[in-house]
Amino acid sequence: MIPDIHGCSQTFRALIEKIDLRAQDQLFLLGDYVNKGPDSAGVLDYIFQLQKKKLHIFPLVGNHEIMLLEANRSKYILKSFVQKYLAYNVVDRHTERVKEQYVRFIELLPYYFILEDYILVHAGFNFAAFDPLQDFEAMLYIRNFHPDLNFLQGRQIVHGHDPKPLSLIQKHIAARLPTLPLDNGCVYHGQKEQLGHLLCLDLLTQELILQENLDTVLKV
């Protein structure tokens, strides 16, 4: 399971090679494939490559995918958006809109997965809502939520979205706390202390695999 790649395509490829992904494996991706890093299109294209190899890839949507689709409604808004988030290469030069294959991919992404022992989501859930599984805005943007243990029924929520220090992530894994933040802010390599790795958690063994950022990242 990998969160928040944010355009860091070389780091993503290196992590996939490191985990030695095989045909019998399942790989869950927690959203935010685009923006901030140097190669948003490269991340999406690599996901497509893995899917074409018949590997079991299960991507979720993140807030940055939704933000990209919203910006795509106007070519003028989109131009400003991709300049801000360094996502130039997802745009078709002729139509000045997001390339159609990326739009189709994002539009079909689910907001969450419920597994036997885990609930996977990009950001988290609003447990003050009547039905947390219907508050899609919260699933993309919420921070500092408090889990409802009755709702979880023994499951653990694994999410990204909000970068956390590596030491805190490891603490959550070791203690098997109800929530597990997995975003170590790969795109902030060299900018913030204890951030800068792309992480993969093996749900069967609880092993945390780290890949230091290999991409050139600019401040955004």
C-alpha positions in Angstrom: 0.0 0.0 0.0 1.5 3.3 -1.1 0.1 6.9 -0.5 0.7 10.3 -2.0 3.2 9.9 -4.8 2.6 13.5 -6.0 4.4 13.4 -9.3 7.5 11.6 -8.1 7.6 9.0 -10.8 11.3 7.9 -10.4 10.8 7.4 -6.7 7.6 5.4 -7.4 9.3 3.2 -9.9 12.2 2.5 -7.5 9.8 1.6 -4.7 7.9 -0.8 -6.9 11.2 -2.5 -7.9 12.2 -2.6 -4.2 9.0 -4.4 -3.1 9.3 -6.8 -6.0 5.6 -6.7 -7.0 4.4 -10.1 -8.3 1.3 -11.4 -10.0 -0.2 -12.8 -6.8 0.2 -9.5 -4.9 -2.3 -6.7 -4.5 -1.2 -3.1 -4.5 -3.4 -0.4 -3.0 -2.7 3.2 -3.9 -4.1 5.9 -1.6 -4.5 8.8 -4.1 -2.7 12.1 -4.9 -0.7 10.8 -7.8 -0.4 14.2 -9.4 0.8 17.8 -8.6 3.8 19.2 -6.7 6.3 16.7 -8.1 8.0 17.0 -11.5 6.3 14.2 -13.4 2.5 13.8 -12.8 2.0 12.1 -16.2 4.8 9.7 -15.5 3.1 8.5 -12.3 -0.2 7.9 -14.0 1.4 6.3 -17.0 3.3 3.9 -14.8 0.1 2.9 -13.0 -1.3 2.2 -16.5 1.7 0.0 -17.3 1.3 -2.0 -14.1 -2.3 -2.6 -14.9 -1.5 -3.7 -18.4 0.8 -6.3 -17.0 -2.3 -7.8 -15.3 -1.0 -6.9 -11.9 -3.6 -6.3 -9.2 -3.5 -2.5 -8.7 -6.3 -0.8 -6.7 -6.0 3.0 -6.8 -8.1 5.4 -4.8 -8.9 9.0 -5.6 -7.2 11.8 -3.7 -8.0 15.5 -3.4 -5.4 16.5 -6.0 -7.1 14.3 -8.6 -10.4 16.0 -7.9 -8.8 19.4 -7.9 -7.3 18.7 -11.3 -10.7 17.7 -12.7 -12.3 20.8 -11.3 -9.6 23.0 -12.9 -10.1 21.2 -16.2 -13.5 22.8 -16.6 -11.8 26.0 -17.9 -8.6 26.1 -19.9 -7.7 29.4 -18.3 -8.2 28.0 -14.8 -6.3 24.9 -15.8 -3.3 26.9 -17.1 -3.0 28.7 -13.8 -3.5 25.4 -11.9 -0.8 23.4 -13.6 1.6 26.3 -13.2 1.0 26.4 -9.5 1.3 22.6 -9.0 3.9 21.9 -11.7 1.6 19.4 -13.5 2.3 20.7 -17.0 2.6 17.3 -18.6 -0.9 16.1 -17.9 -2.2 18.7 -20.3 -2.8 18.1 -24.1 -1.0 20.9 -25.9 -3.6 21.0 -28.7 -6.8 21.0 -26.6 -5.2 22.8 -23.6 -7.2 20.4 -21.4 -6.2 17.4 -19.3 -5.4 14.4 -21.5 -8.5 12.3 -21.9 -6.9 9.0 -20.7 -6.2 10.7 -17.4 -9.7 12.2 -17.1 -11.2 8.8 -17.6 -8.9 7.2 -15.1 -9.7 9.7 -12.4 -13.4 9.7 -13.0 -13.6 6.0 -12.2 -11.5 6.0 -9.0 -13.3 4.9 -5.8 -13.1 6.9 -2.5 -12.4 4.0 -0.2 -11.8 0.3 0.2 -13.1 -1.8 3.1 -11.0 -4.9 3.7 -11.2 -7.6 6.3 -8.9 -5.8 8.7 -8.5 -2.4 7.2 -10.4 0.6 5.7 -8.3 2.4 3.2 -9.0 6.1 2.3 -7.1 9.1 1.1 -7.6 11.5 4.0 -10.0 10.0 6.6 -13.6 10.0 7.6 -16.0 12.4 9.3 -17.5 10.3 12.1 -19.8 13.2 13.1 -21.7 12.6 9.8 -24.8 10.5 9.8 -23.1 8.2 7.3 -19.3 8.6 7.2 -19.2 6.7 3.9 -21.2 9.3 2.2 -19.1 12.3 3.2 -16.9 12.3 0.2 -15.4 15.8 0.9 -14.1 14.5 4.2 -12.5 11.5 2.6 -10.5 13.9 0.5 -9.6 16.7 2.9 -10.2 15.9 6.5 -7.4 16.1 9.1 -7.3 15.2 12.8 -10.4 13.0 12.8 -11.3 10.8 15.7 -12.3 7.2 14.7 -15.5 5.6 15.9 -14.5 2.2 17.2 -18.0 0.8 16.8 -17.9 1.8 13.1 -14.4 0.2 12.6 -15.4 -3.2 14.2 -11.7 -4.0 14.8 -10.5 -2.6 11.5 -7.7 0.0 11.2 -8.0 3.1 9.0 -5.0 3.6 6.8 -4.7 6.9 5.1 -2.4 9.5 3.5 -3.0 13.2 2.7 -1.4 14.7 5.8 2.4 14.2 5.9 3.8 12.8 9.2 7.3 12.2 10.5 8.6 8.7 10.0 8.9 8.1 13.7 5.2 8.8 14.2 4.2 6.5 11.4 6.4 3.7 12.8 4.8 4.3 16.3 1.3 3.9 14.8 2.3 0.7 13.1 3.9 -0.8 16.2 1.0 0.1 18.5 -1.7 -1.0 16.0 -3.6 2.2 16.7 -7.1 2.6 15.1 -5.7 5.0 12.5 -2.4 4.7 10.6 -1.1 7.8 8.7 1.2 6.6 5.9 2.2 9.8 4.1 5.8 10.8 4.8 5.7 13.7 2.5 7.9 12.3 -0.3 7.5 15.5 -2.3 9.0 17.5 0.7 12.4 15.8 0.6 15.0 18.2 1.9 12.5 20.8 2.9 11.1 19.4 6.2 12.7 17.3 8.9 11.8 13.6 9.0 9.9 13.9 5.7 10.9 12.9 2.2 10.3 9.2 1.7 7.7 7.3 -0.3 6.4 4.5 1.9 4.8 1.1 1.2 3.2 -0.9 4.0 2.8 -4.7 3.6 -0.6 -5.3 5.2 0.2 -9.0 5.8 3.5 -8.6 7.6 3.3 -4.9 8.8 6.7 -4.4 7.2 7.3 -0.7 6.2 9.4 -0.3 3.0 11.0 3.1 2.5 12.2 4.7 -0.7 14.0 8.1 -0.3 12.9 10.7 -2.9 14.8 10.3 -6.2 13.1 13.1 -8.1 14.1 16.7 -8.3 11.4 18.6 -6.4 10.7 22.3 -6.4 9.0 24.2 -3.7 5.3 24.8 -4.4 
